[in-house]
Amino acid sequence: MSRSARWTPVVVTTAVAAVLACAAIATAHHAACDDPGSYVLAPGGVQLVGGCLRSDDLPVPPAPHEQPAPPPAAPVGD
């Protein structure tokens, strides 16, 4: 095996990693948000206040509502 053939996988892997790193940096740079928001404790849990997210961005299924208990049956007796 020649010396250059041994280094080919290392060079290719390093080049691919560099390209992916540049793509990640460019994506993060273009996706910047002026107001990152903050999490605050609110009644019922933690809530994100501010930020660049809209409610359509992260759809959350509605919480299941607790069904009221049926009224007790009328007593049957003598």
N, C-alpha and C positions, 0 to 999 in steps of 0.2 A: 504494500500500500504506500502510495507516495505521500510525502509530507503535506502537500497542499490538499489532498483528499481527506486527511485527518482533520484539518481545520475548517473544512467547508461547512459541516453542520454547526459549528460554533459561530462562524461568521453569519450564516443565514439566520440562526436563532437570535443572535444579537441584533441584527438588522430588523427583523420582524418585531422584536421587543421595542426597539427604538421607534419604529413607525407607530406601533400601538400606543406608546407613551405620548408621542406627539399628538395623536388623534384624541387621546383622553384630555390632554391639556387644552387643546383647541375647543373641544366640546364644553369643558367646564368654563372656559373663558367666555364663550358665546352664550352660555346659559346663566350668566351672572344675574343676581337679584339684588336690587338696591336695598330692599327691606327684607332681611332673612326671617323676621318674625321672632316670637318667643313663646314659650309654653308657660301657661299660668294655671294655677289650681282653681278650678271652677266647680260649682255645684254639680255633682254627677261625674266628676273626673277631671282629667287634664285637657286643656283646650289650647290650640294654636291661635295666637293673636297676631295679626299682621302677616307678612310674608307674601310670597308671589303665587301661592296656590289658590285655586278657586275650588269650590265644592265639586265642580264637574271633573277636576283633575284626579281626584281620589274617591271614586264612588264607594260608599259604605252601605251595606245592606241595612235596612231599618231593623232596629232592635225588636225582638219579639215582645209583644205586649202580653202582660199577664192577664189571663182570662179570669173574670170574677167567678168566685165559687158559686155554684147553684144554691138557691135558697133551700133550707132544710125542708124535708118532706113533712107534711102535716101529720101529727100523731094519729095513728089508727088505734082505736081502742073500743072498749065495750060501751 
